[in-house]
Amino acid sequence: QVQLVESGGGLVQAGGSLRLSCAASGRTFAMGWFRQAPGKEREFVVAIKWSVGIMYYAASVKGRFTISRDNAKNTVYLQMNSLKPEDTAVYYCAAGQIAGQAMGDYDYWGQGTQVTVSS
């Protein structure tokens, strides 16, 4: 089984940046980021297929967020730039076999890290 640990969340002013990290304890085929704001459904942010490096971004973050990986550390990162108040949410790292955009595509989940963007 795989364990995921997220870090890097915090409070940032609108227009600022944050970098989230997700360290995996075991090998993963695909990893992704989801987020959930209070009272809303958990939504897809971005996913990466580990072996190929192909990436899929949600329209709401494309051009502002960038996913990257460090194979040696078995870690993925989410660089978030030009943050908006609507980006405020708990961000969850996920791992599985398919780099999909649905929660059911992933088998493992981290505990989440809070990102708050002030206006």
Sine and cosine of phi, psi and omega as CSV:
sin_phi,cos_phi,sin_psi,cos_psi,sin_omega,cos_omega
0.00,0.00,0.27,-0.96,-0.07,-1.00
-0.89,-0.46,0.69,-0.73,0.12,-0.99
-0.91,-0.41,0.67,-0.75,-0.05,-1.00
-0.85,-0.52,0.68,-0.73,0.01,-1.00
-0.78,-0.63,0.89,-0.46,0.02,-1.00
-1.00,-0.10,0.43,-0.90,0.09,-1.00
-0.38,-0.93,0.24,-0.97,0.09,-1.00
0.95,-0.31,-0.08,1.00,0.01,-1.00
-0.94,0.33,0.24,-0.97,0.00,-1.00
0.17,-0.99,-0.22,-0.98,0.01,-1.00
-0.97,-0.24,0.81,-0.59,-0.05,-1.00
-0.69,-0.72,0.56,-0.83,0.08,-1.00
-0.97,0.26,0.52,-0.86,0.04,-1.00
-0.79,0.61,0.70,-0.71,-0.05,-1.00
1.00,-0.05,-0.18,0.98,-0.01,-1.00
-0.99,0.10,-0.14,-0.99,-0.08,-1.00
-0.72,-0.69,0.43,-0.90,0.12,-0.99
-0.59,-0.81,0.45,-0.90,0.07,-1.00
-0.81,-0.59,0.90,-0.44,0.03,-1.00
-1.00,-0.09,0.50,-0.86,0.07,-1.00
-0.77,-0.64,0.45,-0.89,0.03,-1.00
-0.64,-0.77,0.92,-0.39,0.00,-1.00
-0.99,-0.16,0.77,-0.63,-0.01,-1.00
-0.97,-0.24,0.67,-0.75,-0.02,-1.00
-0.99,0.16,-0.36,0.93,-0.02,-1.00
-0.72,-0.69,0.06,-1.00,-0.02,-1.00
-0.94,0.34,0.66,-0.75,0.03,-1.00
-0.77,-0.63,0.51,-0.86,0.04,-1.00
-1.00,-0.02,-0.50,0.87,0.01,-1.00
-0.49,-0.87,0.52,-0.85,0.05,-1.00
-0.68,-0.74,0.47,-0.88,-0.02,-1.00
-0.49,-0.87,0.20,-0.98,0.06,-1.00
-0.86,-0.51,0.71,-0.70,0.13,-0.99
-0.83,-0.56,0.27,-0.96,0.07,-1.00
-0.60,-0.80,0.45,-0.89,-0.01,-1.00
-0.63,-0.78,0.88,-0.47,0.07,-1.00
-1.00,0.00,0.39,-0.92,0.00,-1.00
-0.83,0.56,0.77,-0.64,0.03,-1.00
0.98,0.22,0.10,0.99,-0.02,-1.00
-0.85,-0.53,0.30,-0.96,0.04,-1.00
-0.95,0.30,0.48,-0.88,0.09,-1.00
-0.93,0.37,0.74,-0.67,-0.08,-1.00
-0.84,-0.54,0.47,-0.88,0.01,-1.00
-0.95,0.32,0.64,-0.77,0.05,-1.00
-0.91,-0.41,-0.86,0.51,-0.02,-1.00
-0.30,-0.95,0.45,-0.89,0.05,-1.00
-0.63,-0.77,0.42,-0.91,0.02,-1.00
-0.68,-0.73,0.73,-0.69,0.12,-0.99
-1.00,0.09,0.87,-0.50,-0.21,-0.98
-0.87,0.49,-0.76,0.65,-0.13,-0.99
-0.94,0.35,-0.56,0.83,-0.08,-1.00
-0.99,-0.17,-0.55,0.84,-0.03,-1.00
1.00,0.03,0.13,0.99,0.03,-1.00
-0.94,0.35,0.62,-0.78,-0.11,-0.99
-0.81,-0.58,0.52,-0.85,0.02,-1.00
-0.75,-0.66,0.81,-0.59,-0.05,-1.00
-0.90,-0.44,0.59,-0.80,0.17,-0.98
-0.94,0.34,0.54,-0.84,-0.04,-1.00
-0.86,0.50,-0.51,0.86,-0.06,-1.00
-0.93,0.36,-0.33,0.94,-0.06,-1.00
-0.87,-0.49,-0.16,0.99,-0.05,-1.00
-0.87,0.50,0.74,-0.67,-0.04,-1.00
1.00,-0.03,-0.27,0.96,0.02,-1.00
-0.91,-0.42,-0.60,0.80,-0.01,-1.00
-0.97,-0.26,0.54,-0.84,0.03,-1.00
-0.68,-0.74,0.78,-0.62,0.07,-1.00
-0.99,-0.13,0.61,-0.79,0.04,-1.00
-0.58,-0.81,0.17,-0.99,-0.05,-1.00
-0.65,-0.76,0.42,-0.91,0.11,-0.99
-0.80,-0.60,0.98,-0.20,-0.08,-1.00
-0.89,0.46,-0.62,0.79,-0.02,-1.00
-0.89,0.45,-0.57,0.82,-0.01,-1.00
-0.99,-0.10,-0.06,1.00,-0.06,-1.00
0.78,0.63,0.76,0.65,-0.11,-0.99
-0.74,-0.67,0.62,-0.78,0.14,-0.99
-0.91,-0.41,0.45,-0.89,-0.02,-1.00
-0.80,-0.60,0.47,-0.88,0.10,-0.99
-0.81,-0.59,0.97,-0.25,0.06,-1.00
-1.00,0.06,0.86,-0.50,-0.06,-1.00
-0.90,-0.43,0.90,-0.44,0.00,-1.00
-0.90,-0.44,0.29,-0.96,0.02,-1.00
0.76,0.65,0.75,0.67,-0.07,-1.00
-0.91,0.42,0.60,-0.80,0.00,-1.00
-0.88,-0.48,0.40,-0.92,0.05,-1.00
-0.81,0.58,-0.55,0.83,0.01,-1.00
-0.94,0.33,-0.15,0.99,0.11,-0.99
-0.99,0.17,-0.15,0.99,0.00,-1.00
-0.87,0.49,0.83,-0.55,-0.04,-1.00
-0.04,-1.00,0.17,-0.99,0.22,-0.97
-1.00,0.04,0.81,-0.59,-0.03,-1.00
-0.98,-0.18,0.77,-0.64,-0.05,-1.00
-0.89,-0.45,0.71,-0.71,0.13,-0.99
-1.00,-0.02,0.62,-0.79,-0.01,-1.00
-0.70,-0.72,0.44,-0.90,0.02,-1.00
-0.65,-0.76,0.54,-0.84,0.02,-1.00
-0.13,-0.99,-0.35,-0.94,-0.03,-1.00
-0.99,-0.12,-0.36,0.93,-0.06,-1.00
-0.86,-0.51,0.76,-0.65,0.04,-1.00
-0.99,0.11,0.90,0.43,-0.05,-1.00
-1.00,-0.09,-0.04,-1.00,-0.02,-1.00
-0.94,-0.34,0.08,1.00,0.03,-1.00
-0.96,-0.28,0.53,-0.85,0.01,-1.00
-0.86,0.51,-0.57,0.82,0.00,-1.00
-0.93,0.37,-0.18,0.98,0.04,-1.00
-0.98,0.21,-0.14,0.99,-0.10,-1.00
-0.87,-0.49,0.57,-0.82,-0.08,-1.00
-0.97,-0.23,-0.40,0.92,-0.08,-1.00
-0.77,-0.64,0.57,-0.82,-0.05,-1.00
-0.69,-0.73,0.59,-0.81,0.12,-0.99
-0.99,0.12,0.04,-1.00,-0.04,-1.00
-0.99,0.16,-0.29,0.96,0.02,-1.00
0.99,-0.11,0.47,-0.88,0.07,-1.00
-0.69,-0.72,0.71,-0.70,-0.10,-0.99
-0.99,0.17,0.75,-0.66,0.12,-0.99
-0.87,-0.50,0.85,-0.53,0.01,-1.00
-0.83,-0.55,0.81,-0.59,-0.02,-1.00
-0.90,-0.43,0.89,-0.46,-0.02,-1.00
-1.00,0.03,0.48,-0.88,-0.01,-1.00
-1.00,-0.03,0.00,0.00,0.00,0.00
